[in-house]
Amino acid sequence: MTDWQVTAVTLKCPGIADEATVIVKSDWTVTCTGMTKYTKDRAASLDLVKRSMQYRRSLECKGLNCPTITAYIEKLKLEEAIPTAPAGESK
């Protein structure tokens, strides 16, 4: 079990060529601001298509199957597996 309630990181997502904040709760549920923006907002989706043409490559949000989200979750799980000393104690 985790000893934190929520953690977040803002990073450049290569799938959408934009910054996105990945939020992970202690029960491992994930929210991504990029996913919310580009899958629910039609104007943002159209902007993504325009930028795809500008960059001459396909830009699309892969939702929860995004490699960026998966990599961040794996990083957190690895950190959870490493034993750490309680706050205030030295090794």
Buried (B, 14 or more C-beta within 10 A) or exposed (E): EBEEEEBEEEEEBEBBBBEBBBBBBEEEEBBBBBBBBBBEEEEBBEBBEEBBEEEEEEBBBBEEEBEBBEEBBEEBEEEEEEEEEEEEEEE
